[in-house]
Each structure stands twice: as structure tokens, then as C-alpha cells.
Amino acid sequence: MSEVYIMDHPLIQHKIGIIRRVETGSKDFRQIISEIAMLMCYEATRDLQVSDVEIETPICKTVVKELRGKKLAIVPILRAGLGMVDGMLNMIPAAKVGHIGLYRDPKTLTPVEYYCKLPEDSSEREVFVVDPMLATGGSSVAAIQMLKEKGVKKIRFMCIIAAPEGIEQMKLHHPDVAIYVGGLDERLNEHGYIVPGLGDAGDRIFGTK
């Protein structure tokens, strides 16, 4: 069964409170989304494997910790997931970045694929799939299935706001994928939006309301 980690760090919760506000404009929304992603990345990478490596300081030789393999990738679900990439790259700048393009059909609420471009060695990497919102779960379930079909074995999913319905879909379809959530909300409304949520993350990031 999927492990679900709800981030309870005060800085994350404070910043989520700001982006929920209807008066928060696109500039501030983009900046804070990136900051939240950076803080969540810090928490979500806590269990990455490290190795002992001997180095030389200006004083003497010593043994330090270094990420084992250092093969990481960030895959945002377009378009809203792009808002989380820079914050994560601030923490893991050597990571490669892929992109998966999905949109939700407004009538059926099912995901439709329109783009997929991944690093050539994605199957060897630990991949972080990112999307600010986990609503029905359709897009994230589909995106992760696409990755698995391309041979990716180590996948984690990060979102800023999730609905219980989306969490359940992820657990059902991808029980092997760890889920990192900034805030778990109450429910979905009749239009498939998260309540209380923060509206359409893509529109608020890019100012396209």
C-alpha cells in the first residue's frame, strides 16, 4: 500500500495558507509555489541513500556523505507542475527534468495525453512526479502509468494540495508509489475541484484566468 506523507512543517503550512487566498496574485503565487516545492523536496528526499567518500579539506583528509548514484529526475505534469520544478532544482540541481502533458477533459474528468519527453536513462533514475493538485487522481495515475510503461521503477509523487478521492485512486492503482502531500483537504465538489483548495493552480501560476 502507498505510503502517504502529509507535510506538517510550519513553513509549508504557512505558505499554503497564503496561496489559498483569492487575493494572492500570479507573481506571488508562482514564487510561493516554488518555495513550497523546495521545502517539500527537502522532506521527500530524507531517505535517499548516501555513501562514504574520502575527501581532502584544507586541513586534512576526512570521510563525508555523498548521494549514492545521484541519479534523480523531476517530471512535472504539464502545465501546473512546471511551477514546482525550479524550487526542486534549487535543492537537487543535478537532477534531470522530463515532462508529461495531460489535460483533464472537462466533461468526463478523465486525463488526455498530449506530450511525453523523458531523460533517456529515466529507467535508471529515481523519479519525482510533481503536480500542485491531486484532485480526482486521474492525471497522476495516468502519468505514473506512462512512466512505468517506459521502464521507470522508482517513482515518488509530490503535490501541494490533495483531496481524499485522489489519494485513494493513487493507492488503488499505484500502491508502490510514495505520496508526499503539503495539505490534505476535505473533498471534491461536483466540478471535480478540491474543497477548500485554491482554485485552478495552472491558471493562478500563469495568470490565465
C-alpha positions in Angstrom: 0.0 0.0 0.0 1.2 3.5 -0.8 2.9 5.4 2.0 1.3 8.9 2.3 3.3 11.6 4.0 1.4 14.8 5.0 3.8 17.6 5.5 3.2 19.3 8.8 6.2 21.7 8.8 5.0 25.1 9.9 6.7 26.9 7.0 4.9 24.7 4.5 1.6 25.2 6.2 2.1 29.0 6.4 2.9 29.3 2.7 0.0 27.1 1.7 -2.3 29.4 3.6 -1.0 32.3 1.5 -1.6 30.6 -1.9 -5.1 29.6 -0.9 -6.1 33.3 -0.6 -8.1 34.6 -3.5 -6.2 38.0 -3.4 -2.8 36.4 -3.9 -1.7 37.4 -7.4 0.2 35.3 -10.0 3.6 36.7 -9.2 3.4 35.9 -5.5 1.6 32.6 -6.2 4.4 31.4 -8.6 7.1 32.4 -6.1 5.4 30.7 -3.1 4.6 27.5 -5.1 8.3 27.3 -5.9 9.2 27.8 -2.2 6.8 25.2 -1.1 8.2 22.7 -3.6 11.7 23.4 -2.3 10.6 22.7 1.3 8.7 19.6 0.3 11.7 18.3 -1.7 13.8 18.6 1.5 11.4 16.4 3.3 10.8 14.0 0.5 14.5 13.3 -0.1 15.1 12.5 3.6 15.6 8.7 2.9 17.9 9.0 -0.2 20.8 6.6 0.0 24.3 8.0 0.7 27.8 6.6 0.6 31.0 7.4 2.5 33.5 9.2 0.3 37.0 10.3 1.3 37.9 13.9 0.5 40.6 16.4 1.5 39.7 19.6 3.4 42.1 22.5 3.7 43.1 20.9 7.0 43.2 17.1 6.4 41.6 14.1 4.8 38.2 13.1 6.1 35.2 11.0 5.1 32.0 12.7 4.1 28.5 11.6 2.9 27.6 11.8 -0.8 24.4 10.8 -2.5 24.7 7.3 -3.8 24.3 7.2 -7.6 22.9 10.8 -7.8 20.6 9.7 -10.5 17.4 11.7 -9.9 14.8 13.1 -12.2 11.9 15.6 -11.8 8.9 15.1 -14.1 6.2 17.8 -13.8 2.7 17.1 -15.1 2.1 20.0 -17.5 1.2 22.6 -17.2 0.8 23.4 -13.5 3.6 21.0 -12.4 6.1 23.4 -14.0 5.6 25.7 -11.1 7.3 23.2 -8.8 10.4 22.5 -10.9 12.6 25.4 -10.1 12.1 25.0 -6.3 13.1 21.4 -6.5 16.1 22.1 -8.7 17.3 24.6 -6.1 17.6 21.5 -3.8 18.8 18.9 -6.3 20.4 20.9 -9.2 22.0 17.8 -10.8 18.5 16.2 -11.4 17.3 15.9 -15.0 13.9 17.1 -16.0 11.3 15.4 -18.1 7.7 16.5 -19.0 4.4 14.8 -19.2 1.5 16.7 -20.8 -2.0 15.7 -19.7 -5.2 17.7 -19.5 -8.5 16.8 -17.9 -11.5 16.5 -20.1 -14.0 19.0 -18.5 -16.9 16.7 -19.2 -15.6 13.2 -18.3 -12.8 14.4 -15.9 -10.5 11.8 -17.5 -6.9 12.6 -18.5 -5.9 13.0 -22.1 -2.2 12.7 -23.1 -0.7 15.2 -25.5 3.1 15.2 -24.7 5.7 13.0 -23.1 9.5 13.6 -23.1 11.8 11.9 -20.6 15.5 11.7 -20.0 16.9 8.7 -21.9 18.1 7.0 -18.7 14.9 7.5 -16.8 14.6 3.8 -16.1 17.8 4.1 -14.0 16.7 7.1 -12.1 14.6 7.8 -9.0 11.8 9.9 -10.5 9.8 12.6 -8.7 6.5 13.2 -10.4 5.1 16.7 -9.4 1.8 18.4 -9.7 0.4 21.1 -7.3 -3.0 19.5 -7.1 -4.1 15.9 -6.7 -7.9 16.1 -7.3 -9.6 13.1 -8.9 -6.2 11.4 -9.3 -6.8 10.7 -13.0 -3.8 12.7 -14.3 -1.3 11.5 -11.7 -2.4 7.9 -12.1 -2.1 8.1 -15.9 1.3 9.9 -15.7 2.8 7.3 -13.4 1.4 4.5 -15.6 3.2 6.1 -18.6 6.4 6.2 -16.7 6.1 2.5 -15.6 5.4 1.5 -19.2 8.7 3.2 -20.2 10.6 1.2 -17.6 10.8 3.6 -14.7 10.8 1.6 -11.4 11.5 4.1 -8.7 8.7 6.7 -8.5 7.6 9.2 -5.9 4.7 11.7 -6.3 4.6 15.2 -4.8 1.6 17.5 -4.6 0.9 20.6 -2.6 -2.9 20.1 -2.1 -4.7 16.7 -2.3 -8.3 15.5 -2.0 -9.0 12.2 -0.2 -10.5 10.9 -3.5 -7.2 11.4 -5.3 -5.2 9.7 -2.6 -7.5 6.7 -2.8 -7.1 6.4 -6.6 -3.3 6.6 -6.2 -3.3 3.9 -3.5 -5.6 1.7 -5.7 -3.6 2.0 -9.0 0.0 2.6 -7.7 0.4 1.1 -4.2 4.2 1.1 -4.7 4.4 4.9 -5.1 5.1 7.0 -2.1 2.9 10.2 -1.9 4.1 13.5 -0.4 1.3 16.0 0.3 1.5 19.6 1.6 -2.1 19.7 2.7 -4.9 17.1 2.7 -8.3 18.9 2.0 -11.9 17.8 2.7 -13.3 16.6 -0.6 -14.0 17.3 -4.3 -17.0 19.4 -5.4 -19.4 18.5 -8.2 -17.0 20.0 -10.8 -14.0 17.9 -9.6 -12.3 20.8 -7.8 -10.7 20.4 -4.4 -12.6 22.0 -1.5 -11.4 24.3 0.1 -8.5 24.1 -2.3 -7.0 27.1 -4.1 -8.7 27.2 -7.5 -7.1 26.2 -10.7 -3.3 26.0 -10.0 -2.3 26.4 -13.7 -4.4 29.5 -14.2 -3.1 31.1 -11.0 0.6 30.3 -11.8 0.4 31.6 -15.3 -2.2 34.3 -14.9 -4.6 32.7 -17.5 -7.9 33.0 -15.6 
